[in-house]
Amino acid sequence: MSRPGTAGPQQAAAERLLFLMIALQERENRALTDALHDGPMQDITGILLSLASLRRGLPEDTAERIAQIETRLRDTTATLHRPPPPFRPGNTPRQMLELGLTQRVEGVLVERLYISLDIDSSPPVLGEVAVLLATVQLLLQESDPIHQAARALVAIRSSPEGIDLALRVAYAAAATQPYAPDLTARASSTSATPAPGGADGPGPGPGPASDAAADEGTPEDIVPRVSAASWLERLRPVAELLGAQLRADSATGAWSAMVRLPRRSARPR
């Protein structure tokens, strides 16, 4: 993650921290699931049993009202069920990534998330999935610790040599973004951080997902923060730790990050 195709102690340490971050989220999710099952869920089940027993000895009209209350309680119980965890045994790498991104990124760090995965020919292992998921979360969190982005595209491609992660993010014009007082100003073309291969290099992940993200709105409803260079400087320390190359697109108001994760079998010994 430091530089494409290279590895070292700093990269190994960063990957270990990212893996531990996801492992901690999994423990938290299991603890919350257990707490819900042993607490509110058991209590509601007990209430439902009591209501069913009480209903049998009541007049028809009153029994019908009790039955309606039971139905509402069952509906409430259904909403308390936790979704299946991304790293449940038996899940494929694709399922892990899709569940992890939809549960922990969409609706949390970004309003609308598009996912493009090209990983089936050389799927990532569990540790690589955790690193990819944590990288997306940390970049989005550091870019704005308060507000959600309007939409984002996550594109991941894997090969025997490595895994390429591309993240493209856009913010709504109406949203109040921290660290950027003047949101109506357009970043100048000179403020963008050059992409690998040149300032006019391709953005992440061409394909149906990126087309859908582009069609979701027009450039008028997405704006860059006051100075792409200024807020990219805020994101840069975390990006350097993750080995991410940053780029700002002043034409659309989006920013993007690209990360290369070498496969362990392809890393120099």
Backbone bond lengths (Angstrom), bond angles and torsions (degrees), N, CA, C in turn:
res aa  C-N    CA-C-N  psi(-1)  N-CA   C-N-CA  omega(-1)  CA-C   N-CA-C  phi
1 M - - - 1.453 - - 1.513 112.70 -
2 S 1.319 117.95 -10.26 1.456 119.60 -179.85 1.520 110.75 -74.20
3 R 1.336 116.19 -61.47 1.457 120.93 172.27 1.522 107.75 -132.38
4 P 1.338 116.41 149.96 1.457 118.19 -178.34 1.517 111.91 -53.37
5 G 1.338 115.55 126.72 1.446 120.56 175.00 1.502 114.39 82.24
6 T 1.316 119.63 3.05 1.457 121.78 -179.10 1.506 109.68 -118.96
7 A 1.327 115.46 162.39 1.443 120.73 178.47 1.511 108.25 -148.64
8 G 1.302 117.22 158.80 1.449 121.27 179.53 1.500 109.97 -170.80
9 P 1.348 116.46 -179.67 1.465 120.03 -178.84 1.515 113.34 -58.36
10 Q 1.346 117.13 -38.87 1.466 119.23 -179.90 1.520 111.06 -64.57
11 Q 1.324 116.40 -40.60 1.466 119.37 178.82 1.518 110.72 -65.79
12 A 1.325 116.57 -43.65 1.460 119.47 179.89 1.523 111.13 -61.54
13 A 1.348 116.02 -40.38 1.469 119.69 179.12 1.524 110.77 -66.42
14 A 1.336 116.86 -41.40 1.471 120.29 179.67 1.528 110.50 -64.26
15 E 1.326 116.82 -42.54 1.456 120.09 179.38 1.529 111.03 -64.07
16 R 1.336 116.04 -37.81 1.456 118.73 179.18 1.523 110.91 -65.35
17 L 1.331 117.35 -40.46 1.462 120.92 178.29 1.527 110.94 -64.63
18 L 1.321 116.78 -40.26 1.462 120.26 178.45 1.529 110.55 -64.34
19 F 1.334 116.17 -42.32 1.460 119.52 177.83 1.527 110.78 -62.08
20 L 1.338 117.08 -42.90 1.467 120.65 179.74 1.522 111.40 -64.98
21 M 1.326 116.93 -33.68 1.464 120.37 177.37 1.527 110.61 -61.42
22 I 1.334 116.79 -45.45 1.463 120.52 179.01 1.520 110.77 -68.42
23 A 1.343 117.07 -39.36 1.463 120.02 177.84 1.524 110.86 -61.10
24 L 1.333 116.92 -37.75 1.463 120.75 177.62 1.522 110.81 -65.89
25 Q 1.332 117.14 -40.43 1.464 119.98 177.20 1.528 111.02 -62.71
26 E 1.331 116.52 -37.67 1.462 119.78 178.29 1.523 110.94 -65.13
27 R 1.318 117.49 -41.81 1.471 120.75 178.58 1.523 110.46 -63.99
28 E 1.330 115.30 -41.30 1.465 119.32 178.54 1.521 110.76 -63.00
29 N 1.335 116.47 -41.61 1.464 120.65 179.74 1.526 110.91 -63.98
30 R 1.340 117.22 -42.80 1.463 120.02 178.95 1.522 111.13 -65.41
31 A 1.345 116.48 -40.34 1.464 119.82 179.56 1.525 110.83 -64.07
32 L 1.332 117.04 -40.85 1.461 120.46 179.14 1.521 110.96 -66.95
33 T 1.340 116.20 -40.63 1.465 119.88 178.09 1.519 110.87 -61.61
34 D 1.339 116.44 -44.86 1.469 120.07 179.09 1.524 111.10 -64.10
35 A 1.343 116.41 -40.44 1.469 119.57 -179.32 1.526 111.13 -64.56
36 L 1.322 116.94 -40.28 1.462 120.23 177.90 1.529 111.09 -66.41
37 H 1.336 116.08 -41.63 1.464 119.09 -178.06 1.524 111.65 -67.64
38 D 1.330 116.54 -42.57 1.473 120.15 -176.71 1.521 113.14 -83.49
39 G 1.325 117.57 -13.14 1.459 120.83 -178.35 1.515 112.25 -109.64
40 P 1.346 117.83 -98.90 1.479 120.96 -175.35 1.521 114.41 -55.51
41 M 1.343 117.65 -39.84 1.465 118.87 -177.48 1.535 111.51 -64.17
42 Q 1.330 116.16 -42.83 1.463 119.58 177.75 1.524 110.93 -66.08
43 D 1.335 116.24 -39.41 1.468 119.46 178.93 1.520 111.28 -62.79
44 I 1.330 116.86 -44.87 1.463 120.34 -179.37 1.525 110.40 -65.07
45 T 1.333 116.78 -39.10 1.468 119.52 177.15 1.526 111.08 -60.37
46 G 1.339 116.21 -42.29 1.460 119.80 177.55 1.518 112.33 -63.44
47 I 1.334 117.08 -39.71 1.465 121.12 178.40 1.527 110.40 -64.81
48 L 1.328 116.54 -41.22 1.469 120.09 179.44 1.530 111.13 -62.79
49 L 1.313 117.12 -41.20 1.466 120.24 178.30 1.530 110.97 -63.84
50 S 1.336 116.33 -40.56 1.465 120.15 179.08 1.520 111.30 -66.00
51 L 1.345 116.48 -41.58 1.452 120.01 179.52 1.533 111.17 -65.50
52 A 1.340 116.93 -39.83 1.464 119.80 179.58 1.524 110.93 -63.74
53 S 1.329 115.97 -39.46 1.468 119.65 177.83 1.526 111.06 -66.59
54 L 1.337 115.91 -41.16 1.460 120.66 -179.81 1.524 111.41 -67.67
55 R 1.323 116.52 -38.24 1.469 120.67 -175.66 1.525 112.28 -62.18
56 R 1.322 117.74 -34.05 1.464 120.57 -176.03 1.532 113.36 -63.62
57 G 1.331 118.38 -22.03 1.459 120.07 -179.50 1.509 114.32 -104.20
58 L 1.354 117.40 12.61 1.460 121.17 -176.07 1.519 111.40 -105.17
59 P 1.345 116.97 158.51 1.471 120.73 173.68 1.522 110.60 -58.76
60 E 1.326 115.16 160.46 1.458 119.71 -172.54 1.520 112.94 -59.45
61 D 1.363 118.04 -44.92 1.462 119.21 -176.55 1.528 111.11 -66.53
62 T 1.335 116.60 -39.69 1.461 119.84 178.71 1.534 110.92 -69.57
63 A 1.326 115.56 -39.11 1.466 119.49 178.34 1.532 110.70 -61.73
64 E 1.343 116.44 -35.55 1.459 119.38 179.03 1.524 111.04 -66.17
65 R 1.318 117.34 -38.75 1.465 120.79 177.53 1.522 110.79 -65.37
66 I 1.333 116.56 -39.96 1.462 120.05 176.96 1.529 110.28 -63.25
67 A 1.319 116.18 -40.41 1.464 120.17 179.04 1.530 110.86 -61.75
68 Q 1.324 117.40 -37.25 1.456 120.90 177.54 1.527 111.06 -64.84
69 I 1.333 115.89 -39.25 1.462 119.98 176.95 1.532 110.35 -63.94
70 E 1.330 116.24 -40.39 1.461 120.16 177.90 1.535 110.81 -61.05
71 T 1.316 115.40 -41.83 1.467 119.34 179.51 1.515 111.25 -62.26
72 R 1.335 116.64 -42.28 1.467 120.20 179.14 1.523 110.89 -64.70
73 L 1.318 116.55 -38.18 1.461 119.60 178.26 1.529 111.14 -66.10
74 R 1.340 117.20 -40.49 1.460 119.68 177.88 1.525 110.93 -64.33
75 D 1.351 116.79 -39.21 1.464 120.05 176.62 1.524 110.70 -62.61
76 T 1.338 116.07 -40.69 1.462 120.08 178.06 1.522 110.57 -63.34
77 T 1.325 115.77 -41.38 1.461 119.79 178.28 1.522 111.10 -60.31
78 A 1.325 116.67 -39.73 1.470 120.38 -179.85 1.521 111.30 -62.54
79 T 1.342 116.83 -37.09 1.469 119.41 -179.42 1.525 111.52 -71.55
80 L 1.329 117.69 -20.60 1.464 120.75 -179.63 1.522 113.13 -82.73
81 H 1.316 117.05 -12.62 1.464 119.75 179.17 1.524 109.83 -66.09
82 R 1.304 116.38 131.04 1.455 121.57 178.74 1.528 109.61 -77.47
83 P 1.340 117.94 144.67 1.469 119.49 176.41 1.520 110.42 -66.94
84 P 1.324 117.78 160.10 1.461 119.87 179.05 1.521 110.82 -61.29
85 P 1.323 118.33 135.03 1.469 120.31 -177.18 1.519 111.51 -68.64
86 P 1.330 117.86 148.05 1.466 120.23 -179.16 1.529 113.09 -59.62
87 F 1.319 116.51 -36.97 1.460 119.84 -172.55 1.526 111.93 -99.85
88 R 1.315 116.92 30.42 1.453 120.96 175.79 1.522 109.57 -64.96
89 P 1.335 118.03 136.74 1.471 120.33 179.08 1.524 111.12 -53.44
90 G 1.309 115.92 135.53 1.462 121.46 -178.99 1.514 113.64 99.34
91 N 1.337 117.76 -17.55 1.465 119.90 178.20 1.526 110.25 -69.61
92 T 1.317 116.75 140.90 1.455 121.67 175.26 1.537 108.95 -79.22
93 P 1.336 118.16 162.85 1.470 119.73 176.08 1.530 112.75 -55.17
94 R 1.333 116.67 -38.19 1.473 119.38 177.79 1.526 110.63 -62.74
95 Q 1.335 117.12 -44.73 1.463 120.29 178.70 1.530 110.97 -63.44
96 M 1.325 116.98 -40.88 1.465 120.19 178.74 1.529 111.12 -59.61
97 L 1.322 116.03 -46.57 1.462 119.53 -178.95 1.526 111.42 -67.73
98 E 1.321 117.25 -45.32 1.464 119.75 -178.16 1.522 111.26 -63.56
99 L 1.339 116.97 -45.50 1.463 119.81 179.01 1.521 111.04 -66.55
100 G 1.330 117.06 -43.46 1.464 120.07 -179.73 1.514 112.27 -61.43
101 L 1.328 117.04 -43.57 1.464 120.59 -178.77 1.524 111.82 -70.05
102 T 1.335 117.42 -41.38 1.467 119.14 -178.28 1.529 111.80 -72.59
103 Q 1.333 117.65 -31.98 1.463 120.40 -177.96 1.524 113.07 -85.53
104 R 1.336 117.66 -32.87 1.463 120.11 -170.41 1.517 113.99 -113.83
105 V 1.322 116.94 -5.56 1.465 120.31 178.43 1.527 110.37 -118.98
106 E 1.336 117.13 -56.53 1.466 120.05 -179.59 1.526 110.42 -68.40
107 G 1.321 115.65 129.90 1.458 120.85 -178.04 1.516 113.69 82.66
108 V 1.316 117.30 -10.41 1.465 121.75 178.18 1.524 110.58 -111.56
109 L 1.322 116.34 -52.83 1.459 122.19 -178.43 1.525 112.73 -109.51
110 V 1.323 116.80 -19.03 1.459 121.13 -179.84 1.525 108.18 -147.39
111 E 1.328 116.37 143.54 1.464 120.12 -178.44 1.520 112.27 -70.16
112 R 1.319 116.92 -45.00 1.470 121.12 -177.03 1.522 108.42 -129.40
113 L 1.320 116.28 125.71 1.456 120.77 -176.41 1.520 109.92 -119.67
114 Y 1.325 115.73 132.59 1.453 122.85 173.50 1.526 108.31 -110.37
115 I 1.318 116.23 136.90 1.459 121.27 -175.37 1.524 108.99 -124.39
116 S 1.327 116.21 130.36 1.459 122.18 175.18 1.525 107.91 -129.01
117 L 1.333 115.91 112.76 1.459 120.82 -176.68 1.531 110.07 -117.82
118 D 1.321 115.73 124.37 1.466 122.18 174.24 1.529 106.13 -123.79
119 I 1.324 115.61 77.41 1.470 120.58 -169.47 1.520 113.56 -130.92
120 D 1.323 118.10 -3.71 1.455 119.64 -169.83 1.525 113.41 -69.76
121 S 1.334 117.83 -30.03 1.466 119.58 -178.21 1.521 112.13 -73.84
122 S 1.328 117.02 -26.79 1.465 121.65 178.87 1.525 107.94 -145.46
123 P 1.333 117.68 70.77 1.465 120.78 -170.65 1.521 113.19 -64.57
124 P 1.326 116.97 145.89 1.464 120.44 176.70 1.518 111.29 -70.73
125 V 1.327 115.62 152.31 1.459 120.47 175.43 1.524 108.50 -85.09
126 L 1.331 115.34 175.31 1.462 120.87 -175.13 1.521 112.26 -54.56
127 G 1.332 117.38 -47.81 1.459 120.07 -178.71 1.514 112.57 -62.18
128 E 1.334 117.22 -37.72 1.460 120.60 179.06 1.520 111.02 -69.04
129 V 1.323 117.56 -38.62 1.459 120.61 175.91 1.527 110.11 -59.52
130 A 1.329 117.04 -44.63 1.463 120.79 179.78 1.516 111.32 -61.88
131 V 1.326 117.46 -42.58 1.474 121.24 179.84 1.524 110.45 -64.26
132 L 1.328 117.59 -42.95 1.471 120.86 179.54 1.523 111.22 -62.55
133 L 1.322 116.76 -46.36 1.462 120.80 -179.11 1.521 111.16 -63.68
134 A 1.322 117.00 -44.40 1.466 120.62 -179.77 1.522 111.37 -65.72
135 T 1.325 117.62 -36.53 1.464 120.80 179.54 1.525 111.13 -61.99
136 V 1.327 116.60 -44.89 1.469 120.24 178.11 1.521 110.31 -61.96
137 Q 1.318 117.56 -45.35 1.460 121.19 -178.63 1.519 111.49 -61.66
138 L 1.330 117.58 -46.02 1.468 120.44 -175.99 1.523 111.82 -68.11
139 L 1.317 117.89 -40.27 1.464 119.88 178.90 1.527 111.12 -63.59
140 L 1.326 116.90 -43.51 1.461 119.61 179.12 1.525 111.52 -67.94
141 Q 1.316 117.34 -41.34 1.463 120.08 179.63 1.518 111.63 -64.23
142 E 1.327 117.41 -42.86 1.458 120.18 -178.51 1.524 111.55 -71.43
143 S 1.324 117.79 -30.58 1.466 120.03 -179.14 1.519 111.21 -66.65
144 D 1.338 117.01 -31.27 1.461 121.40 176.37 1.517 108.60 -158.71
145 P 1.342 118.14 102.52 1.466 120.38 -175.23 1.518 114.58 -74.62
146 I 1.337 118.04 -2.66 1.466 120.22 -175.08 1.517 112.26 -117.82
147 H 1.330 117.13 -52.25 1.458 120.76 -171.22 1.519 112.07 -100.73
148 Q 1.332 114.86 157.53 1.452 121.15 174.26 1.522 110.49 -83.24
149 A 1.326 115.45 147.40 1.452 119.63 169.05 1.523 108.73 -72.39
150 A 1.331 116.81 157.62 1.461 120.24 179.90 1.518 110.67 -70.93
151 R 1.310 116.83 -45.84 1.447 120.60 178.70 1.526 109.56 -158.73
152 A 1.316 114.04 157.39 1.458 119.98 -179.08 1.515 109.34 -148.95
153 L 1.310 114.81 152.28 1.458 122.65 174.40 1.517 108.32 -119.02
154 V 1.324 116.08 127.34 1.462 122.47 173.10 1.522 107.41 -112.35
155 A 1.330 116.24 118.06 1.464 121.68 178.98 1.523 108.17 -119.90
156 I 1.321 116.67 126.61 1.463 121.96 -178.45 1.521 108.60 -128.61
157 R 1.321 114.76 128.82 1.464 121.41 175.96 1.520 108.46 -127.32
158 S 1.316 116.50 135.36 1.459 120.03 -179.41 1.517 110.53 -121.55
159 S 1.332 115.05 151.08 1.451 122.86 176.55 1.521 106.93 -146.20
160 P 1.313 118.33 170.53 1.462 118.67 177.69 1.522 113.33 -59.46
161 E 1.332 117.21 -25.93 1.460 120.29 -177.90 1.529 113.65 -84.43
162 G 1.325 117.39 -29.63 1.454 118.51 -176.28 1.518 112.06 179.23
163 I 1.330 115.01 178.97 1.464 122.45 -179.86 1.521 107.84 -123.78
164 D 1.328 116.57 130.59 1.457 122.76 178.23 1.518 109.71 -106.73
165 L 1.318 115.25 124.94 1.459 122.50 177.13 1.518 108.98 -113.01
166 A 1.321 116.91 127.48 1.460 122.55 175.92 1.524 108.40 -122.79
167 L 1.307 115.44 129.52 1.468 122.06 179.50 1.517 108.43 -124.51
168 R 1.319 116.09 124.38 1.470 121.63 178.15 1.523 108.28 -123.29
169 V 1.339 116.53 130.17 1.464 121.64 -169.59 1.524 109.68 -132.12
170 A 1.338 116.17 139.61 1.463 122.26 176.68 1.516 108.92 -134.44
171 Y 1.337 116.44 147.65 1.460 123.00 -178.95 1.513 110.52 -115.76
172 A 1.341 115.88 147.30 1.456 120.92 -179.97 1.517 110.47 -74.46
173 A 1.335 116.01 145.18 1.461 120.30 -178.72 1.519 111.89 -65.74
174 A 1.347 116.78 -31.12 1.465 119.82 -175.78 1.512 112.99 -78.35
175 A 1.329 117.70 -14.80 1.460 120.32 -175.91 1.520 110.68 -77.93
176 T 1.311 116.73 142.66 1.459 122.12 175.14 1.514 108.50 -88.14
177 Q 1.307 116.46 111.94 1.457 120.18 -176.47 1.529 110.00 -100.02
178 P 1.329 118.47 134.47 1.454 120.11 175.00 1.520 111.13 -69.83
179 Y 1.302 115.70 159.27 1.461 123.30 176.77 1.519 112.33 64.98
180 A 1.330 118.22 16.63 1.453 121.46 176.95 1.520 109.04 -149.68
181 P 1.338 119.31 81.77 1.464 121.56 -173.24 1.523 113.78 -59.95
182 D 1.333 117.72 -40.88 1.459 120.23 -175.97 1.524 109.21 -101.57
183 L 1.332 115.94 95.12 1.456 119.55 -175.84 1.513 112.90 -83.76
184 T 1.323 118.07 -14.37 1.457 119.96 -177.51 1.518 111.61 -85.23
185 A 1.326 116.69 -14.38 1.460 119.69 -179.03 1.521 110.12 -73.46
186 R 1.282 115.68 139.93 1.457 120.97 176.53 1.530 108.52 -91.51
187 A 1.327 116.44 133.40 1.456 119.30 177.58 1.515 108.89 -66.84
188 S 1.322 116.33 140.10 1.454 120.14 179.50 1.519 109.37 -72.95
189 S 1.310 114.70 158.95 1.461 118.54 -178.22 1.508 111.77 -65.80
190 T 1.346 117.70 -20.91 1.457 120.38 -179.58 1.508 112.17 -82.13
191 S 1.346 118.38 -9.70 1.462 120.29 -176.59 1.509 112.72 -87.65
192 A 1.320 116.62 -10.64 1.456 118.73 -176.40 1.510 110.34 -74.81
193 T 1.328 116.01 141.20 1.454 120.94 174.81 1.511 108.69 -78.92
194 P 1.339 118.39 127.08 1.460 119.62 -176.14 1.511 111.32 -60.39
195 A 1.309 114.57 143.29 1.462 119.73 175.98 1.508 108.70 -82.52
196 P 1.338 118.46 160.61 1.448 120.42 174.16 1.514 110.36 -56.90
197 G 1.325 115.69 128.30 1.448 119.15 -178.16 1.515 113.21 89.17
198 G 1.366 118.66 5.26 1.457 120.05 177.17 1.491 112.58 122.87
199 A 1.339 116.32 158.54 1.462 121.51 -176.73 1.509 112.06 -66.40
200 D 1.319 115.67 -23.98 1.456 118.87 -178.56 1.515 111.74 -100.76
201 G 1.328 116.15 20.47 1.456 120.16 -178.95 1.506 110.94 -67.25
202 P 1.316 116.31 165.95 1.463 120.37 -177.09 1.506 112.02 -68.73
203 G 1.316 116.87 148.59 1.451 121.98 174.35 1.502 109.65 -79.98
204 P 1.334 116.76 179.32 1.448 119.72 -177.48 1.510 113.65 -71.40
205 G 1.340 112.98 144.49 1.447 122.47 163.12 1.504 118.49 52.25
206 P 1.350 121.58 71.95 1.452 119.22 172.79 1.510 110.28 -67.08
207 G 1.311 115.36 152.68 1.452 118.77 178.54 1.497 111.01 141.87
208 P 1.339 118.34 -174.23 1.468 122.53 -176.78 1.507 113.13 -57.02
209 A 1.332 117.46 -37.77 1.463 118.67 -177.55 1.508 111.26 -65.48
210 S 1.355 117.27 -43.12 1.450 119.20 179.90 1.519 111.04 -69.97
211 D 1.344 117.49 -34.27 1.459 119.61 176.25 1.525 110.32 -63.06
212 A 1.321 117.20 -40.62 1.464 120.55 179.16 1.510 110.37 -64.61
213 A 1.326 116.75 -39.84 1.460 120.13 179.55 1.515 110.37 -64.65
214 A 1.344 116.60 -38.65 1.458 119.73 -179.77 1.511 111.31 -69.27
215 D 1.343 116.66 -36.71 1.456 120.40 -177.42 1.516 113.03 -76.69
216 E 1.333 118.33 -12.90 1.458 121.14 -175.41 1.525 111.76 -64.37
217 G 1.325 118.03 -27.97 1.454 120.12 -179.82 1.512 109.83 -158.34
218 T 1.329 116.52 -179.90 1.447 121.75 179.85 1.514 109.30 -106.76
219 P 1.349 118.77 163.15 1.453 120.08 178.91 1.518 113.52 -56.76
220 E 1.345 117.63 -23.40 1.464 119.61 -177.01 1.521 112.97 -68.74
221 D 1.340 118.01 -25.91 1.457 118.37 -177.10 1.522 112.37 -97.16
222 I 1.320 116.82 3.58 1.461 121.74 177.09 1.523 107.53 -126.06
223 V 1.321 116.67 128.57 1.457 119.95 -177.55 1.517 109.80 -130.16
224 P 1.340 115.96 152.12 1.454 118.67 172.31 1.508 110.35 -77.75
225 R 1.296 118.97 156.18 1.454 120.16 172.28 1.520 107.90 -69.25
226 V 1.307 116.90 163.41 1.462 123.42 -165.02 1.522 113.05 -43.08
227 S 1.302 117.84 -45.04 1.456 121.15 179.30 1.511 107.88 -139.60
228 A 1.319 115.53 115.13 1.457 118.47 -178.95 1.522 110.63 -58.30
229 A 1.332 115.76 -38.27 1.459 119.16 -178.60 1.523 111.60 -63.80
230 S 1.346 116.94 -37.50 1.460 119.75 -175.87 1.520 112.08 -68.34
231 W 1.345 117.55 -46.71 1.455 117.08 -177.94 1.511 112.70 -80.28
232 L 1.352 116.97 -22.24 1.454 118.09 172.34 1.525 111.01 -66.69
233 E 1.337 115.88 -30.85 1.460 118.91 176.14 1.520 110.63 -64.23
234 R 1.335 116.73 -34.88 1.463 120.08 176.70 1.524 110.99 -65.48
235 L 1.330 116.80 -39.97 1.458 121.93 -177.43 1.527 112.26 -79.69
236 R 1.324 117.36 -19.85 1.461 120.75 -170.59 1.532 114.17 -59.93
237 P 1.359 120.97 -43.42 1.482 118.53 -178.87 1.522 113.33 -58.00
238 V 1.335 116.80 -43.62 1.460 119.39 177.78 1.526 110.07 -68.02
239 A 1.323 116.82 -39.68 1.460 119.95 179.07 1.528 110.94 -61.74
240 E 1.325 117.08 -40.13 1.461 119.73 178.76 1.519 111.16 -66.09
241 L 1.325 116.96 -38.78 1.462 120.25 177.09 1.526 110.77 -61.89
242 L 1.338 116.05 -37.75 1.458 120.92 -178.36 1.521 112.60 -86.89
243 G 1.328 117.25 -6.33 1.455 120.11 -177.19 1.511 113.55 74.19
244 A 1.332 117.00 27.35 1.465 121.60 -177.13 1.517 110.88 -92.04
245 Q 1.317 116.49 137.38 1.461 122.90 173.24 1.533 108.04 -98.16
246 L 1.330 115.75 125.04 1.461 121.50 -173.30 1.517 111.30 -99.67
247 R 1.317 113.86 152.76 1.468 120.52 177.48 1.513 108.97 -152.37
248 A 1.332 117.13 137.86 1.457 121.97 175.30 1.520 109.44 -111.19
249 D 1.321 116.53 138.72 1.460 122.70 179.35 1.519 108.39 -111.46
250 S 1.330 116.70 98.80 1.460 120.29 -176.09 1.524 112.09 -67.99
251 A 1.313 118.10 -21.95 1.463 120.40 -178.35 1.522 111.82 -70.75
252 T 1.325 117.06 -36.14 1.460 120.27 -177.42 1.515 112.90 -111.60
253 G 1.331 118.12 -9.18 1.452 120.67 -178.30 1.508 113.83 79.15
254 A 1.323 117.88 13.87 1.459 121.00 -178.95 1.516 110.36 -97.05
255 W 1.329 115.04 160.01 1.461 119.83 168.14 1.518 107.88 -125.23
256 S 1.298 115.88 157.54 1.453 119.49 -178.07 1.516 110.01 -141.90
257 A 1.317 114.74 156.58 1.459 121.96 177.03 1.518 108.21 -136.78
258 M 1.308 115.67 142.90 1.451 121.23 178.48 1.519 108.86 -127.72
259 V 1.321 115.78 133.25 1.462 121.81 -177.33 1.518 108.31 -130.27
260 R 1.319 115.09 135.52 1.464 121.72 175.43 1.520 108.38 -111.11
261 L 1.320 116.39 121.40 1.457 122.15 179.59 1.523 108.24 -110.85
262 P 1.336 118.23 101.78 1.470 119.27 179.61 1.523 111.35 -64.53
263 R 1.328 116.64 143.61 1.457 120.29 174.63 1.516 108.79 -74.00
264 R 1.298 116.11 145.89 1.469 120.03 -176.23 1.524 111.61 -61.77
265 S 1.325 116.41 -34.48 1.463 119.25 179.92 1.525 112.44 -68.33
266 A 1.366 115.71 -20.64 1.463 119.90 -178.38 1.519 112.23 -100.06
267 R 1.329 117.54 -1.05 1.462 119.81 -176.89 1.527 110.67 -82.50
268 P 1.336 116.48 143.80 1.463 119.04 178.82 1.519 110.54 -66.40
269 R 1.316 115.79 141.78 1.474 121.06 -179.20 1.530 109.56 -94.79
